[in-house]
Amino acid sequence: MTRHILILGGTTEGRALAAALAPSPHQVTSSLAGRVARPRLPAGEVRIGGFGGPEGLAAWLRAERVDAVVDATHPFASGISHNAALAAAATDVPLLVLRRPGFTRVPGDHWHPAHSLAAAADLLPSLGRRVFLTTGRQGIAAFAHLDGVHFLARSVDPPEPPLPPSFEVLLDRGPFTLDGERALLREHRIDVLVTKDSGGAATAPKLTAARELRLPVVMVERPPVPDGVPVAPDVPGAVHWLEQLP
């Protein structure tokens, strides 16, 4: 049976799933939010931009006769995940969340969990004065009120105000190497790392480098997956789920 599969993507996993499904007879459409100026495009059909909330997504699912949705968005893209769950329930379209596992804490890590970016900002003054901020450009505003702290922020595209008083940006895109992360932390005299529990190998070297230098890490916890939605940790699991649909 040929199905129309919508991948809510923009992640490594979303692109890998689109590539895995490319040889199949299914129609595969990947939807990207459009927040990155030059996104890496997946195989197959691509649409860029929002849907207009859960109602707009539900209308699109009906109009395009979508048979299944795979939410392969970033682990912190809770808004679209929530909208996808509502739209799938309203249209009776099967929904799967493709979500890579979070980072694993190992001996030697000095992690300080934070349930939000605001909570992470509250922790910083007691942990360090030179911060490597890797939470994405849209989260920088949560740290804009902090004086006496210097921020080095890494993002794909330039961030917009408000920004912290002492701030510099490094425009770069992963994957990153361990040697590169070691050199960066030393060169900028970083004494605390702030990151999200996004998981994945592309950005994990910074955690290893921080562990080697015995730096504290403020780890922002990921939001939960919507209730009742099945989860696959990897692309093979998502492909298997799709194959099992009636």
C-alpha positions as CSV (number, residue, x, y, z in Angstrom):
1,M,0.0,0.0,0.0
2,T,1.3,3.5,-0.9
3,R,1.0,5.9,1.9
4,H,1.5,9.7,2.3
5,I,3.9,10.2,5.2
6,L,4.5,13.6,6.8
7,I,7.9,14.0,8.6
8,L,8.1,17.0,10.9
9,G,11.8,17.4,10.6
10,G,14.7,19.7,10.5
11,T,16.9,17.3,12.5
12,T,19.5,14.7,11.6
13,E,17.0,12.0,12.4
14,G,14.3,13.6,10.2
15,R,16.7,13.7,7.2
16,A,17.9,10.1,7.9
17,L,14.3,8.9,8.0
18,A,13.4,10.7,4.7
19,A,16.5,9.1,3.1
20,A,15.6,5.6,4.4
21,L,12.1,6.0,3.0
22,A,13.2,7.4,-0.4
23,P,13.5,4.0,-2.1
24,S,9.9,3.0,-1.0
25,P,6.8,3.6,-3.0
26,H,5.4,6.0,-0.3
27,Q,4.9,9.7,-0.8
28,V,7.2,11.4,1.8
29,T,6.9,15.0,2.7
30,S,9.3,16.6,5.1
31,S,8.1,19.8,6.8
32,L,10.8,22.3,8.1
33,A,10.0,25.2,10.4
34,G,12.0,27.6,8.4
35,R,13.9,29.0,11.4
36,V,17.4,28.4,9.9
37,A,18.4,30.5,6.9
38,R,20.1,27.7,4.9
39,P,18.7,24.4,6.2
40,R,20.0,21.0,5.1
41,L,17.2,19.7,2.9
42,P,16.1,16.0,3.2
43,A,15.3,13.7,0.3
44,G,11.9,13.8,-1.2
45,E,9.3,16.6,-1.1
46,V,9.9,19.5,1.3
47,R,7.7,22.2,2.6
48,I,9.0,25.1,4.7
49,G,7.0,27.1,7.2
50,G,4.4,26.7,9.9
51,F,0.9,25.3,9.6
52,G,-1.0,27.8,11.7
53,G,-1.4,25.8,14.9
54,P,-3.0,22.5,15.5
55,E,-6.1,23.5,13.4
56,G,-4.0,24.4,10.5
57,L,-2.0,21.2,10.7
58,A,-5.2,19.1,10.9
59,A,-6.6,20.9,7.8
60,W,-3.3,20.2,6.0
61,L,-3.4,16.5,7.0
62,R,-6.9,16.2,5.6
63,A,-6.3,18.1,2.4
64,E,-3.1,16.2,1.6
65,R,-4.6,12.9,2.6
66,V,-1.7,12.1,5.0
67,D,-1.7,8.5,6.3
68,A,0.9,8.9,9.1
69,V,2.9,11.6,10.8
70,V,6.4,11.2,12.3
71,D,7.4,14.0,14.6
72,A,11.2,14.1,14.2
73,T,11.6,17.7,15.4
74,H,14.2,18.8,17.9
75,P,13.6,17.4,21.4
76,F,12.9,21.0,22.7
77,A,10.4,21.9,19.9
78,S,7.6,21.2,22.4
79,G,5.2,23.6,20.6
80,I,5.1,21.7,17.3
81,S,5.0,18.4,19.1
82,H,2.0,19.5,21.1
83,N,0.3,20.7,17.9
84,A,1.1,17.5,16.1
85,A,-0.5,15.5,18.9
86,L,-3.7,17.6,18.8
87,A,-3.9,17.5,15.0
88,A,-3.3,13.7,14.8
89,A,-6.0,13.1,17.4
90,A,-8.5,15.4,15.6
91,T,-7.9,13.6,12.2
92,D,-7.3,10.0,13.5
93,V,-3.9,10.0,11.7
94,P,-1.3,7.7,13.4
95,L,1.5,9.7,15.1
96,L,4.9,8.6,16.2
97,V,7.6,10.7,17.9
98,L,11.1,10.0,16.7
99,R,13.3,11.2,19.5
100,R,16.9,10.4,20.0
101,P,17.9,9.5,23.6
102,G,19.3,12.3,25.8
103,F,22.9,12.6,26.9
104,T,24.2,10.1,29.5
105,R,25.9,11.3,32.6
106,V,29.1,9.5,33.3
107,P,31.6,9.6,36.2
108,G,33.5,12.9,36.2
109,D,30.6,15.0,34.9
110,H,29.6,18.0,37.0
111,W,26.0,18.5,35.8
112,H,23.6,21.0,37.3
113,P,20.1,20.2,36.1
114,A,17.7,23.0,35.2
115,H,14.1,22.6,34.2
116,S,14.1,25.7,32.0
117,L,16.4,28.3,30.5
118,A,15.3,30.8,33.2
119,A,16.3,28.3,35.8
120,A,19.7,27.9,34.1
121,A,20.2,31.6,34.1
122,D,19.5,31.7,37.9
123,L,22.3,29.1,38.4
124,L,25.0,30.8,36.5
125,P,26.3,33.5,38.9
126,S,27.2,30.9,41.4
127,L,29.0,28.7,38.9
128,G,31.2,30.9,36.7
129,R,31.8,34.1,34.8
130,R,32.8,32.9,31.3
131,V,30.0,30.9,29.8
132,F,29.8,28.8,26.7
133,L,26.2,29.0,25.7
134,T,24.9,26.3,23.3
135,T,21.2,26.5,23.8
136,G,20.3,27.9,20.4
137,R,19.9,31.5,19.3
138,Q,16.2,31.6,20.3
139,G,17.0,30.9,24.0
140,I,19.7,33.6,24.4
141,A,17.1,36.2,25.6
142,A,16.7,34.2,28.9
143,F,20.2,35.3,29.8
144,A,20.0,38.9,28.7
145,H,19.6,40.3,32.2
146,L,22.8,38.9,33.6
147,D,25.6,41.4,34.4
148,G,29.1,40.4,35.3
149,V,29.0,37.3,33.1
150,H,30.6,37.0,29.7
151,F,28.8,34.8,27.1
152,L,30.2,33.0,24.1
153,A,27.2,31.7,22.2
154,R,27.3,29.3,19.3
155,S,24.5,29.2,16.8
156,V,23.9,28.5,13.1
157,D,22.4,31.9,12.4
158,P,23.0,35.3,14.2
159,P,20.9,35.8,17.3
160,E,18.6,38.8,17.7
161,P,18.2,41.1,20.7
162,P,17.8,41.1,23.6
163,L,21.3,39.9,24.3
164,P,23.5,39.9,27.4
165,P,25.7,43.0,28.0
166,S,28.9,41.0,27.6
167,F,28.4,38.8,24.6
168,E,30.0,37.3,21.5
169,V,28.7,34.9,19.0
170,L,30.3,32.0,17.1
171,L,28.5,31.1,14.0
172,D,29.0,27.4,13.4
173,R,27.1,24.2,12.6
174,G,27.9,20.7,13.9
175,P,29.1,18.0,14.0
176,F,31.9,19.2,16.2
177,T,35.1,17.4,17.1
178,L,36.6,16.7,20.6
179,D,39.9,18.4,19.7
180,G,38.0,21.4,18.4
181,E,35.8,21.7,21.6
182,R,38.9,21.3,23.8
183,A,40.6,24.1,22.0
184,L,37.5,26.4,22.1
185,L,37.0,26.0,25.8
186,R,40.7,26.8,26.5
187,E,41.0,29.6,24.1
188,H,38.0,31.5,25.5
189,R,38.8,30.6,29.1
190,I,35.4,29.1,29.6
191,D,34.6,28.1,33.2
192,V,31.0,26.9,32.8
193,L,29.0,25.3,29.9
194,V,25.2,25.7,29.4
195,T,23.5,23.3,27.1
196,K,20.2,21.5,26.5
197,D,19.8,17.7,26.9
198,S,19.2,17.4,23.1
199,G,21.3,14.2,22.8
200,G,23.0,13.0,19.7
201,A,26.6,12.5,18.7
202,A,27.0,15.8,16.7
203,T,27.2,18.0,19.8
204,A,28.3,15.5,22.5
205,P,32.1,16.3,22.3
206,K,31.6,19.5,24.2
207,L,30.4,17.4,27.2
208,T,33.6,15.3,27.0
209,A,35.8,18.4,26.8
210,A,34.0,19.9,29.8
211,R,34.5,16.7,31.8
212,E,38.2,16.6,31.0
213,L,38.6,20.3,32.1
214,R,36.3,19.6,35.2
215,L,33.9,22.4,34.2
216,P,30.4,22.6,35.6
217,V,27.7,22.0,33.1
218,V,24.2,23.4,33.4
219,M,22.0,20.9,31.7
220,V,18.5,22.1,30.7
221,E,16.1,19.2,30.9
222,R,14.1,18.3,27.8
223,P,10.3,18.7,27.9
224,P,8.2,15.5,28.0
225,V,6.7,13.8,24.9
226,P,2.9,14.4,24.7
227,D,0.9,11.8,26.6
228,G,-0.1,8.6,24.8
229,V,2.1,9.2,21.8
230,P,4.5,6.2,20.9
231,V,8.2,7.0,20.8
232,A,11.0,5.5,18.6
233,P,14.6,6.2,19.6
234,D,16.0,5.8,16.1
235,V,15.3,5.6,12.4
236,P,15.0,1.8,12.2
237,G,12.4,2.0,15.0
238,A,10.5,4.6,13.1
239,V,10.6,2.5,9.9
240,H,9.4,-0.5,11.8
241,W,6.5,1.4,13.2
242,L,5.5,2.6,9.8
243,E,5.7,-1.0,8.4
244,Q,3.4,-2.2,11.2
245,L,0.6,0.3,10.4
246,P,-2.6,-1.4,9.2
